[in-house]
Amino acid sequence: MAAACARTLCKVGWTLLDSPAGLRPGTVYRLVGNVSAQGSRRAYGTGGTGVRSKLLSGLRGGGGRVVGCAFLLGGGLGLYHTVKLQVQQHLAEEDTKVSGGGLKLTLYQYKTCPFCSKVRAFLDYHRLPYEIVEVNPVMRKEIKWSTYRKVPILMVDSEVQLNDSSVIISALKTYLINKEKGMSEILRCYPELKSVNERGKEVTEYSNKYWLMLSEDETLATYPEKDLQKEEMKWRKWADDWLVHLISPNVYRTTGEALASFDYIVREGKFGAFEGFFAKYVGAAAMFLISKRLKSRHNLQDDVRQDLYEAVNDWVAAIGKKRKFMGGDQPNLADLAVFGVLRVMEGLQAFDDMMENTKVKNWYRRVERASLNYEGPN
């Protein structure tokens, strides 16, 4: 609409400039009427017949070229601003496509949760902008709208809900490789399964959660070497089934470490004043005792540090000396998963001990840089 009005104004201006100085009465009026008709299709007041007659008399006296220049200038400025606005809108759309993959993402999380940390590592590495909603671990009112009561939860475009960290990562990676599939269509490939575990508690699991839903050609392009896909899936599952269970027994190993861990959790989490005090002291005591049960449940050694050291050294050995990452020159989904799990110990004694007594440090810093610098493909 704005461009059409601007072009019409330019046309009027050139017509006036090309016309003889003594215009026939009514010429300008007809031209202005055409501008109104072609522009907004609305009738605007002209100020009455007195104003119209003064305008016509001025034009008869040789002012037609002045009015023509005015129309031409107005039309030119209109076209300039129209083109400028369209260019800005186009650049904004392109920026959205490049930076966010066209998705609006909202992550509901506990900052210190290893599963949430995995998702953040993936999102950061792949340059996917997202909003964070920190969930209160006690009341969880931020996710009261959800029947799924765990975190992380990722909302896509405020419509599609993704649960489970591995499902979130697999579904988003599938979308980034093949954007012809909508997120709802991709999500159907990860059906929800409910069952009862050995303690009689209902649990929710998801089928295929370590698989990317790709065509044969897409799979070959993503995993060009033999067994890369199987290796990635194996270690992603290892991070969920084994590595993550080493975190709590190590960060709550002693009463001092338990207090330090809960001081960090309260500081970084979303707690009220009373909740924070209660969580720090009562929670630390409770988790110190629970960590002993976890050690027994997962058959850990008396010194749980040794299990942590062995696990991360096994991981480094699997990468080998010829690769920077398990993904080769770039981190793959297994790299990001293991990094995300280990990262939640940063600032605690268990993390410092791990970095000092294992071979994981160089790999860890490489993945950290890649994630913080958003080096992944989008």
C-alpha positions as CSV (number, residue, x, y, z in Angstrom):
1,M,0.0,0.0,0.0
2,A,2.7,2.5,1.0
3,A,4.7,1.7,-2.1
4,A,1.7,2.1,-4.4
5,C,1.0,5.6,-2.9
6,A,4.6,6.6,-3.3
7,R,4.7,5.5,-6.9
8,T,1.5,7.5,-7.6
9,L,2.9,10.6,-6.0
10,C,6.0,10.4,-8.2
11,K,3.8,10.0,-11.3
12,V,1.8,13.1,-10.3
13,G,5.0,15.0,-9.8
14,W,6.4,14.1,-13.2
15,T,3.0,14.9,-14.9
16,L,3.0,18.4,-13.3
17,L,6.6,19.1,-14.3
18,D,6.0,18.0,-17.9
19,S,2.8,20.1,-18.2
20,P,2.8,23.7,-19.5
21,A,3.0,26.4,-16.9
22,G,-0.6,27.5,-17.5
23,L,-2.5,24.3,-16.5
24,R,-6.2,23.9,-17.4
25,P,-8.5,24.4,-14.4
26,G,-9.2,21.2,-12.6
27,T,-6.0,19.3,-13.8
28,V,-4.4,19.2,-10.4
29,Y,-7.7,18.3,-8.7
30,R,-8.2,15.4,-10.9
31,L,-4.6,14.2,-10.4
32,V,-4.9,14.5,-6.6
33,G,-8.2,12.7,-6.8
34,N,-6.4,9.8,-8.6
35,V,-3.8,9.7,-5.8
36,S,-6.6,9.3,-3.2
37,A,-8.3,6.6,-5.2
38,Q,-5.2,4.6,-6.0
39,G,-3.6,5.0,-2.5
40,S,-5.9,4.5,0.4
41,R,-9.3,4.4,-1.3
42,R,-10.5,6.9,1.3
43,A,-12.1,10.3,0.7
44,Y,-10.2,13.1,2.6
45,G,-11.4,16.7,3.0
46,T,-9.8,19.4,0.8
47,G,-10.5,22.4,3.0
48,G,-13.4,23.6,1.0
49,T,-13.9,25.4,-2.3
50,G,-12.0,28.5,-1.1
51,V,-8.8,26.5,-0.6
52,R,-9.3,24.7,-3.9
53,S,-9.7,27.9,-5.8
54,K,-6.6,29.4,-4.3
55,L,-4.6,26.3,-5.2
56,L,-5.8,26.4,-8.8
57,S,-5.1,30.1,-9.1
58,G,-1.6,29.6,-7.8
59,L,-1.0,26.9,-10.4
60,R,-2.3,29.1,-13.2
61,G,0.4,31.7,-12.1
62,G,3.2,29.2,-12.7
63,G,3.3,27.4,-9.4
64,G,2.5,24.0,-11.0
65,R,6.2,23.1,-11.2
66,V,6.7,23.8,-7.5
67,V,3.8,21.5,-6.6
68,G,5.2,18.9,-9.1
69,C,8.5,19.0,-7.3
70,A,6.8,18.6,-4.0
71,F,4.8,15.6,-5.2
72,L,8.0,14.1,-6.7
73,L,10.0,14.7,-3.5
74,G,7.2,13.2,-1.4
75,G,6.9,10.2,-3.6
76,G,10.7,9.6,-3.6
77,L,10.9,9.8,0.2
78,G,8.0,7.4,0.4
79,L,9.7,4.9,-1.8
80,Y,12.9,5.2,0.1
81,H,11.3,4.5,3.5
82,T,9.2,1.6,2.0
83,V,12.3,-0.1,0.6
84,K,14.2,0.5,3.8
85,L,11.4,-1.1,5.9
86,Q,11.2,-4.1,3.6
87,V,15.0,-4.6,3.7
88,Q,14.9,-4.4,7.5
89,Q,12.1,-6.9,7.8
90,H,13.9,-9.3,5.4
91,L,17.1,-9.1,7.4
92,A,15.2,-9.7,10.6
93,E,13.5,-12.7,9.2
94,E,16.8,-14.1,7.9
95,D,18.5,-13.5,11.3
96,T,15.7,-15.4,13.0
97,K,16.1,-18.3,10.6
98,V,19.9,-18.4,11.0
99,S,20.0,-18.0,14.8
100,G,17.0,-19.9,16.0
101,G,16.0,-22.3,13.3
102,G,12.6,-20.7,13.2
103,L,11.7,-22.1,16.6
104,K,10.7,-20.3,19.8
105,L,12.1,-22.4,22.7
106,T,11.4,-22.3,26.4
107,L,13.3,-24.5,28.8
108,Y,11.9,-25.4,32.2
109,Q,14.8,-26.6,34.3
110,Y,16.7,-26.9,37.6
111,K,20.1,-25.3,36.8
112,T,22.0,-27.9,38.8
113,C,20.2,-30.9,37.2
114,P,22.6,-32.9,35.0
115,F,19.8,-33.7,32.5
116,C,18.9,-30.1,32.1
117,S,22.6,-29.3,31.7
118,K,22.8,-31.7,28.8
119,V,20.0,-29.9,27.0
120,R,21.6,-26.5,27.6
121,A,24.9,-27.8,26.2
122,F,23.1,-28.9,23.1
123,L,21.2,-25.7,22.6
124,D,24.2,-23.5,23.2
125,Y,26.5,-25.5,20.9
126,H,23.9,-25.4,18.1
127,R,23.2,-21.6,18.5
128,L,19.6,-22.1,19.3
129,P,18.2,-19.2,21.3
130,Y,16.0,-20.2,24.2
131,E,14.3,-18.7,27.3
132,I,14.9,-20.3,30.7
133,V,12.2,-20.8,33.4
134,E,13.9,-21.9,36.6
135,V,11.5,-24.3,38.4
136,N,11.2,-24.2,42.2
137,P,12.2,-27.8,43.2
138,V,9.8,-27.8,46.2
139,M,6.5,-26.5,44.9
140,R,7.2,-26.8,41.1
141,K,4.4,-24.3,40.4
142,E,6.1,-23.3,37.2
143,I,5.1,-26.6,35.6
144,K,1.8,-27.1,37.4
145,W,0.2,-27.0,33.9
146,S,2.0,-30.2,32.9
147,T,1.0,-33.7,33.7
148,Y,4.7,-34.6,33.2
149,R,6.3,-33.5,36.5
150,K,10.0,-33.8,35.8
151,V,12.5,-31.5,34.2
152,P,13.7,-30.7,31.7
153,I,10.6,-29.7,29.7
154,L,11.1,-27.9,26.5
155,M,8.2,-26.0,24.9
156,V,8.5,-25.4,21.2
157,D,6.5,-22.4,19.8
158,S,4.4,-22.5,23.0
159,E,2.5,-25.5,21.5
160,V,4.7,-28.7,21.4
161,Q,5.9,-30.1,24.7
162,L,9.1,-32.1,24.6
163,N,9.9,-34.2,27.7
164,D,13.1,-36.2,28.7
165,S,16.5,-34.7,27.9
166,S,17.5,-37.4,25.4
167,V,14.2,-37.1,23.5
168,I,14.6,-33.3,23.4
169,I,18.1,-33.5,22.0
170,S,17.2,-36.2,19.4
171,A,14.1,-34.5,18.2
172,L,15.8,-31.1,17.9
173,K,18.8,-32.6,16.1
174,T,16.4,-34.3,13.7
175,Y,14.7,-31.0,13.0
176,L,18.0,-29.2,12.4
177,I,19.0,-31.8,9.8
178,N,15.6,-32.1,8.1
179,K,13.4,-29.0,8.6
180,E,10.8,-30.3,6.2
181,K,9.4,-32.3,9.1
182,G,7.4,-30.4,11.7
183,M,8.2,-30.9,15.4
184,S,4.8,-32.5,16.1
185,E,5.6,-35.1,13.3
186,I,9.0,-35.8,14.7
187,L,7.7,-36.2,18.3
188,R,5.4,-39.0,17.2
189,C,8.6,-41.1,16.5
190,Y,9.3,-41.1,20.3
191,P,6.2,-42.7,21.8
192,E,5.6,-42.5,25.6
193,L,5.7,-45.7,27.5
194,K,4.5,-46.1,31.1
195,S,5.5,-49.0,33.4
196,V,6.0,-49.9,37.0
197,N,9.6,-50.3,38.3
198,E,11.0,-52.7,40.8
199,R,10.0,-50.4,43.7
200,G,6.4,-50.3,42.5
201,K,6.6,-46.7,41.2
202,E,5.1,-45.7,37.9
203,V,7.8,-44.5,35.5
204,T,7.6,-42.9,32.0
205,E,10.0,-43.9,29.3
206,Y,10.3,-43.0,25.6
207,S,11.0,-45.4,22.7
208,N,13.8,-44.6,20.3
209,K,15.1,-41.7,22.3
210,Y,18.7,-42.1,21.2
211,W,17.7,-42.3,17.5
212,L,17.7,-39.5,15.0
213,M,14.7,-39.9,12.6
214,L,16.6,-39.4,9.3
215,S,16.4,-40.8,5.8
216,E,19.2,-43.1,4.6
217,D,20.9,-40.3,2.7
218,E,20.7,-38.0,5.8
219,T,22.1,-40.7,8.0
220,L,25.1,-41.2,5.7
221,A,25.7,-37.5,5.6
222,T,25.5,-37.2,9.4
223,Y,27.5,-40.3,10.1
224,P,29.9,-40.8,7.2
225,E,32.1,-43.4,8.9
226,K,31.0,-46.9,9.8
227,D,29.7,-47.4,13.4
228,L,29.8,-43.7,14.3
229,Q,26.0,-43.7,14.9
230,K,26.1,-46.8,17.1
231,E,29.0,-45.4,19.0
232,E,27.2,-42.1,19.7
233,M,24.1,-43.9,20.8
234,K,26.0,-46.3,23.1
235,W,27.7,-43.4,25.0
236,R,24.6,-41.2,25.2
237,K,22.9,-44.2,26.9
238,W,26.0,-44.7,29.1
239,A,25.8,-41.1,30.2
240,D,22.1,-41.5,31.2
241,D,22.4,-45.0,32.7
242,W,25.7,-44.9,34.5
243,L,27.6,-41.6,34.5
244,V,24.7,-39.6,35.9
245,H,24.4,-42.0,38.9
246,L,27.9,-41.2,39.9
247,I,27.2,-37.5,40.5
248,S,25.2,-37.6,43.7
249,P,27.3,-40.1,45.6
250,N,30.4,-38.0,44.8
251,V,29.0,-34.5,45.5
252,Y,27.4,-35.7,48.8
253,R,30.2,-38.0,49.7
254,T,30.9,-36.3,53.1
255,T,28.9,-33.9,55.3
256,G,31.1,-31.1,54.3
257,E,30.7,-31.8,50.6
258,A,27.0,-32.2,51.0
259,L,26.7,-28.7,52.7
260,A,28.9,-27.2,49.9
261,S,26.7,-28.8,47.2
262,F,23.5,-27.6,48.7
263,D,24.9,-24.1,49.2
264,Y,25.6,-24.1,45.5
265,I,22.1,-25.5,44.7
266,V,20.3,-22.9,46.8
267,R,22.4,-20.1,45.4
268,E,21.8,-21.1,41.8
269,G,18.2,-22.5,42.1
270,K,14.9,-20.8,42.7
271,F,14.2,-21.0,46.5
272,G,12.4,-18.8,48.9
273,A,14.2,-17.6,52.0
274,F,12.8,-20.3,54.3
275,E,13.0,-23.0,51.5
276,G,16.6,-22.1,51.0
277,F,17.6,-22.4,54.6
278,F,15.6,-25.7,54.9
279,A,17.1,-27.1,51.7
280,K,20.7,-26.2,52.6
281,Y,20.8,-27.9,56.0
282,V,18.0,-30.5,56.0
283,G,18.5,-31.3,52.3
284,A,22.2,-31.7,52.8
285,A,21.8,-34.1,55.7
286,A,19.1,-36.1,53.8
287,M,21.2,-36.3,50.6
288,F,24.3,-37.4,52.6
289,L,22.3,-40.4,53.8
290,I,20.6,-41.0,50.4
291,S,24.0,-41.0,48.7
292,K,25.0,-44.0,50.8
293,R,21.9,-45.9,49.6
294,L,22.7,-44.9,46.0
295,K,26.2,-46.3,46.5
296,S,24.7,-49.6,47.5
297,R,22.0,-49.6,44.8
298,H,24.6,-49.0,42.0
299,N,27.2,-51.3,43.5
300,L,29.8,-48.5,43.9
301,Q,33.1,-48.8,45.6
302,D,33.6,-47.6,49.2
303,D,35.6,-44.7,47.7
304,V,33.1,-43.5,45.1
305,R,35.7,-41.2,43.6
306,Q,37.4,-44.2,42.1
307,D,34.2,-45.1,40.2
308,L,34.0,-41.5,38.9
309,Y,37.7,-41.6,37.9
310,E,37.3,-44.9,36.1
311,A,34.2,-43.8,34.3
312,V,35.7,-40.6,32.8
313,N,38.9,-42.4,32.0
314,D,36.9,-45.0,30.1
315,W,35.3,-42.2,28.2
316,V,38.6,-40.6,27.3
317,A,40.0,-44.0,26.2
318,A,36.9,-44.5,23.9
319,I,37.7,-41.2,22.2
320,G,41.3,-42.2,21.7
321,K,44.4,-40.1,21.0
322,K,43.6,-39.4,17.3
323,R,40.3,-37.6,17.9
324,K,39.6,-34.3,19.5
325,F,36.1,-35.4,20.3
326,M,34.1,-38.6,20.0
327,G,32.5,-36.8,17.0
328,G,36.0,-36.3,15.4
329,D,36.8,-32.6,14.8
330,Q,33.5,-31.5,16.3
331,P,31.5,-32.6,19.3
332,N,28.7,-35.1,18.6
333,L,25.7,-35.7,20.8
334,A,27.6,-38.1,23.0
335,D,30.3,-35.4,23.7
336,L,27.6,-32.9,24.6
337,A,25.8,-35.3,26.8
338,V,28.8,-36.4,28.8
339,F,30.0,-32.7,29.1
340,G,26.5,-31.7,30.3
341,V,26.5,-34.3,33.0
342,L,30.0,-33.5,34.3
343,R,29.5,-29.8,34.2
344,V,27.0,-29.7,37.1
345,M,29.9,-30.6,39.5
346,E,31.9,-27.4,38.6
347,G,32.8,-25.4,41.7
348,L,32.7,-28.5,43.9
349,Q,35.4,-30.6,45.3
350,A,34.4,-33.6,43.3
351,F,35.0,-31.7,40.0
352,D,38.4,-30.5,41.1
353,D,39.4,-34.0,42.1
354,M,38.2,-35.4,38.8
355,M,40.1,-32.8,36.8
356,E,43.3,-33.5,38.8
357,N,43.2,-37.2,38.9
358,T,41.9,-38.2,35.4
359,K,42.8,-37.5,31.8
360,V,39.5,-35.7,31.0
361,K,40.7,-32.1,31.4
362,N,41.8,-31.4,27.8
363,W,38.7,-32.9,26.2
364,Y,36.4,-31.2,28.8
365,R,37.9,-27.7,28.0
366,R,37.6,-28.3,24.3
367,V,33.9,-29.1,24.5
368,E,33.4,-26.2,27.0
369,R,34.8,-23.8,24.4
370,A,32.8,-25.2,21.6
371,S,29.6,-24.9,23.6
372,L,30.3,-21.4,25.0
373,N,31.3,-20.1,21.5
374,Y,28.3,-21.6,19.8
375,E,30.5,-23.5,17.3
376,G,28.0,-26.1,16.2
377,P,26.1,-26.3,12.9
378,N,22.6,-24.7,12.8
